[in-house]
Amino acid sequence: MIFIKKDLPFDLEIQSHKNISVSYKDETSLPVTPNEPNIFSRDLPFLSLRPAGANQRSKPLMTIVAAHFKAQMPTSEGDKRAYERRSKQVVITTKLVKEFSNKNPGVSLLITGDFNNDIRPYKEQPTYPPPTKQEQTYAFEFDPFYSDLELVDAFNLNSPENSIPKDRRGTHYYFEKIELPDGTYSNEPILSQEQLDGLLVNKHLKKYVIRSSIFTDLDANGKPLPLPTKPEEVENRASDHDGSKLVIKFKEMLNDY
C-alpha cells in the first residue's frame, strides 16, 4: 500500500501489473494454478511522480515500485513452491523495471515493500541461525536486482553517524526451533531476524539519498526497544514487521529535473 500526502505539488500516475501472467516473456514459466493465474497476487504498482502540470509523457521525476512478494511457507514442499514463485516474481519485476527504464532513461527509481525473504546477499546475511539444508539448495532469488538492475540497499548508503549496525537490520522477528548442522533441532526457540523489508535504489536516485532508517517499536520513554528475547515480546509489538524510511534531496532533484 502506498500513501502520498495529497497537497504535494506533483502529478501522480499509477501503473498496475496485477494481471501479468506467470509466463510473461519467459520460456521457463511456472505452471498455472487455478488460484494463482497471475504472477503478482498482490499487484506490483509503479507510482510515478512528475512536477504539477508536466507533460504526462515526460520522464517521471521519480518512480516507486511497491513490492509484496510471495510469503514463505511452513512446510518444506510449500516453501519450495513459494521460493520458486518469489524467484519468478523477481525475474518479471526486473523485466518490467528494465522496460520502464528504457522508456524513461535516467529516471530515479526505488523498489520497496515486503520482499518476504532476506534481501541481503548471502554473504551479508547473519550466519546464525544457520540456513536449513533445503535453504542451502536455493540460489539467491534477489540477485537480478543487484546484478541486472544494479540496485543498492539504501541501508548501505548512510554516513557513519547514521549507520545501521548489521545485526540490527532485521525488519521481521520471530522465534523458531532451528535445524542444526547435525540435522537435529534446538531445544528452545531461537530468535531469527530477517531484512524482509527494504529500500533498493537505482544509480540515479542514489545521489539524492540523505539517509535511511528502520522504524522500530518504542518503549514508554520513546526509545527504540531492544531485540526481543522471547516470543511474547514479538507478539506484543505493533506489527511483526518494522517500517523503513528514506530521506532524499527532493529540492535538488526538482532543480535537476
Secondary structure as the mmCIF struct_conf table of DSSP 4:
data_model
#
loop_
_struct_conf.conf_type_id
_struct_conf.id
_struct_conf.beg_label_comp_id
_struct_conf.beg_label_asym_id
_struct_conf.beg_label_seq_id
_struct_conf.end_label_comp_id
_struct_conf.end_label_asym_id
_struct_conf.end_label_seq_id
TURN_TY1_P TURN_TY1_P1 LYS A 6 ASP A 7
BEND BEND1 LEU A 8 PRO A 9
STRN STRN1 PHE A 10 GLN A 15
TURN_TY1_P TURN_TY1_P2 LYS A 18 ASN A 19
STRN STRN2 SER A 21 SER A 21
TURN_TY1_P TURN_TY1_P3 VAL A 22 LYS A 25
BEND BEND2 GLU A 27 THR A 28
HELX_LH_PP_P HELX_LH_PP_P1 SER A 29 VAL A 32
STRN STRN3 THR A 33 THR A 33
TURN_TY1_P TURN_TY1_P4 PRO A 34 ASN A 35
STRN STRN4 GLU A 36 GLU A 36
STRN STRN5 ASN A 38 ASN A 38
BEND BEND3 ILE A 39 ILE A 39
TURN_TY1_P TURN_TY1_P5 SER A 41 ARG A 42
STRN STRN6 PHE A 46 PRO A 51
TURN_TY1_P TURN_TY1_P6 ALA A 52 GLY A 53
TURN_TY1_P TURN_TY1_P7 GLN A 56 ARG A 57
BEND BEND4 SER A 58 SER A 58
HELX_LH_PP_P HELX_LH_PP_P2 LYS A 59 PRO A 60
BEND BEND5 LEU A 61 LEU A 61
STRN STRN7 MET A 62 HIS A 68
HELX_LH_PP_P HELX_LH_PP_P3 PHE A 69 GLN A 72
BEND BEND6 PRO A 74 THR A 75
HELX_RH_AL_P HELX_RH_AL_P1 SER A 76 LYS A 103
BEND BEND7 ASN A 104 ASN A 104
TURN_TY1_P TURN_TY1_P8 PRO A 105 GLY A 106
STRN STRN8 SER A 108 ASP A 114
BEND BEND8 ASN A 116 ASN A 117
BEND BEND9 ARG A 120 ARG A 120
HELX_RH_3T_P HELX_RH_3T_P1 TYR A 122 GLU A 124
BEND BEND10 GLN A 125 GLN A 125
BEND BEND11 TYR A 128 PRO A 129
HELX_LH_PP_P HELX_LH_PP_P4 PRO A 130 THR A 132
HELX_RH_AL_P HELX_RH_AL_P2 LYS A 133 GLN A 136
TURN_TY1_P TURN_TY1_P9 THR A 137 THR A 137
TURN_TY1_P TURN_TY1_P10 GLU A 141 PHE A 142
HELX_RH_AL_P HELX_RH_AL_P3 ASP A 143 SER A 147
TURN_TY1_P TURN_TY1_P11 ASP A 148 ASP A 148
BEND BEND12 LEU A 149 LEU A 149
STRN STRN9 VAL A 152 ASP A 153
HELX_RH_3T_P HELX_RH_3T_P2 ALA A 154 ASN A 156
BEND BEND13 LEU A 157 LEU A 157
HELX_RH_3T_P HELX_RH_3T_P3 PRO A 160 ASN A 162
HELX_LH_PP_P HELX_LH_PP_P5 SER A 163 PRO A 165
HELX_RH_3T_P HELX_RH_3T_P4 LYS A 166 ARG A 168
BEND BEND14 THR A 171 THR A 171
STRN STRN10 HIS A 172 GLU A 176
HELX_LH_PP_P HELX_LH_PP_P6 LYS A 177 ILE A 178
STRN STRN11 GLU A 179 GLU A 179
HELX_LH_PP_P HELX_LH_PP_P7 LEU A 180 LEU A 180
TURN_TY1_P TURN_TY1_P12 PRO A 181 ASP A 182
BEND BEND15 GLY A 183 GLY A 183
STRN STRN12 TYR A 185 TYR A 185
BEND BEND16 ASN A 187 GLU A 188
STRN STRN13 ILE A 190 GLU A 194
STRN STRN14 ASP A 197 VAL A 201
HELX_RH_AL_P HELX_RH_AL_P4 LYS A 203 LYS A 206
TURN_TY1_P TURN_TY1_P13 LYS A 207 TYR A 208
STRN STRN15 VAL A 209 PHE A 215
STRN STRN16 LEU A 218 LEU A 218
TURN_TY1_P TURN_TY1_P14 ALA A 220 ASN A 221
BEND BEND17 GLY A 222 GLY A 222
HELX_LH_PP_P HELX_LH_PP_P8 LYS A 223 LYS A 223
STRN STRN17 PRO A 224 PRO A 224
HELX_LH_PP_P HELX_LH_PP_P9 LEU A 225 LEU A 225
BEND BEND18 THR A 229 LYS A 230
HELX_RH_AL_P HELX_RH_AL_P5 PRO A 231 GLU A 235
TURN_TY1_P TURN_TY1_P15 ASN A 236 ASN A 236
BEND BEND19 ARG A 237 ALA A 238
BEND BEND20 ASP A 240 ASP A 240
STRN STRN18 HIS A 241 HIS A 241
STRN STRN19 GLY A 243 ILE A 248
HELX_RH_AL_P HELX_RH_AL_P6 PHE A 250 ASP A 256
#
